[in-house]
Amino acid sequence: MSYIKVADLSDLEPGVPKAVQVNDTAMVLVKIAEEIFAVADTCTHEKENLVGGFIEDCSIECPRHGALFDLKSGAALTLPAVKPLRTYPVRVDGSAVLISIDEKPSGAPS
């Protein structure tokens, strides 16, 4: 699995979503305590960007219709969303935040 640098730790504020782009893939990074999560930046309900969403505990809320998604698993936690978000493996190397897009990410539709 290869990783691509997408941000520096100093770019991330706890609980504040940050948009990043890897090739043609839009993602959201969220730092919760000492963990960093990467999920697709598109709500599975109506394709709204999630980067403007509210973070609560370890979930992100779609700013359009309020669907909640688990940042760890990508699971849709509330309606109107029923499909999970894609999640991506994250690694920190020094101050660099790295994401892998090599494998089928967890939360990906079958």
WOVEN-V672302 format. One record per residue. N is the residue number from 1. RES is the residue in one letter. PSI is psi in radians with two decimals (999 if undefined). D_CENTER is the distance of its C-alpha to the mean C-alpha in whole Angstrom. Layout:
BEGIN
n->{N | N}
res->{RES | RES}
psi->{PSI | PSI}
d_center->{D_CENTER | D_CENTER}
END
This chain:
BEGIN
n->{1 | 2 | 3 | 4 | 5 | 6 | 7 | 8 | 9 | 10 | 11 | 12 | 13 | 14 | 15 | 16 | 17 | 18 | 19 | 20 | 21 | 22 | 23 | 24 | 25 | 26 | 27 | 28 | 29 | 30 | 31 | 32 | 33 | 34 | 35 | 36 | 37 | 38 | 39 | 40 | 41 | 42 | 43 | 44 | 45 | 46 | 47 | 48 | 49 | 50 | 51 | 52 | 53 | 54 | 55 | 56 | 57 | 58 | 59 | 60 | 61 | 62 | 63 | 64 | 65 | 66 | 67 | 68 | 69 | 70 | 71 | 72 | 73 | 74 | 75 | 76 | 77 | 78 | 79 | 80 | 81 | 82 | 83 | 84 | 85 | 86 | 87 | 88 | 89 | 90 | 91 | 92 | 93 | 94 | 95 | 96 | 97 | 98 | 99 | 100 | 101 | 102 | 103 | 104 | 105 | 106 | 107 | 108 | 109 | 110}
res->{M | S | Y | I | K | V | A | D | L | S | D | L | E | P | G | V | P | K | A | V | Q | V | N | D | T | A | M | V | L | V | K | I | A | E | E | I | F | A | V | A | D | T | C | T | H | E | K | E | N | L | V | G | G | F | I | E | D | C | S | I | E | C | P | R | H | G | A | L | F | D | L | K | S | G | A | A | L | T | L | P | A | V | K | P | L | R | T | Y | P | V | R | V | D | G | S | A | V | L | I | S | I | D | E | K | P | S | G | A | P | S}
psi->{2.22 | 2.62 | 2.59 | 2.34 | 2.26 | -0.27 | 2.98 | 2.64 | -0.62 | -0.26 | -0.25 | 2.24 | 2.35 | 2.27 | 0.16 | 2.01 | 2.46 | 2.20 | 2.38 | 2.75 | 2.28 | 1.95 | -2.07 | 0.25 | 2.06 | 2.28 | 2.88 | 2.28 | 2.41 | 2.24 | 2.15 | 2.02 | -2.09 | 0.07 | 2.59 | 2.30 | 2.58 | 2.18 | 2.82 | 2.51 | 0.57 | 2.10 | 2.40 | -0.11 | -1.01 | 0.54 | 0.49 | 2.51 | 2.42 | -0.19 | -0.45 | 0.13 | 2.77 | 2.40 | 2.24 | 2.23 | -2.02 | 0.74 | 2.78 | 2.39 | 2.30 | 2.26 | -0.24 | -0.93 | 0.03 | 0.17 | 2.43 | 2.45 | 2.44 | 2.22 | -0.45 | -0.84 | -0.34 | -0.08 | 2.44 | 2.11 | -0.45 | 2.73 | 2.70 | -0.08 | 2.47 | -0.33 | 2.52 | 2.78 | 2.69 | 2.44 | 2.71 | 2.47 | 2.37 | 2.47 | 2.56 | 2.26 | 1.76 | -2.01 | 0.04 | 2.33 | 2.15 | 2.52 | 2.50 | 2.36 | 0.26 | -0.79 | 2.92 | 2.04 | 2.73 | 2.66 | -0.10 | 2.43 | 2.55 | 999}
d_center->{19 | 18 | 16 | 15 | 15 | 12 | 13 | 16 | 15 | 18 | 15 | 13 | 14 | 14 | 12 | 11 | 8 | 9 | 9 | 10 | 11 | 13 | 16 | 15 | 11 | 9 | 6 | 4 | 5 | 6 | 10 | 12 | 15 | 15 | 12 | 9 | 6 | 3 | 2 | 5 | 6 | 9 | 11 | 13 | 15 | 17 | 14 | 13 | 11 | 8 | 9 | 12 | 11 | 12 | 11 | 14 | 14 | 11 | 10 | 8 | 11 | 12 | 14 | 17 | 18 | 16 | 14 | 12 | 9 | 9 | 6 | 9 | 10 | 8 | 11 | 13 | 15 | 17 | 18 | 19 | 16 | 17 | 15 | 11 | 8 | 8 | 6 | 7 | 10 | 10 | 13 | 15 | 19 | 21 | 19 | 17 | 13 | 13 | 11 | 12 | 13 | 16 | 16 | 15 | 11 | 11 | 11 | 12 | 15 | 19}
END
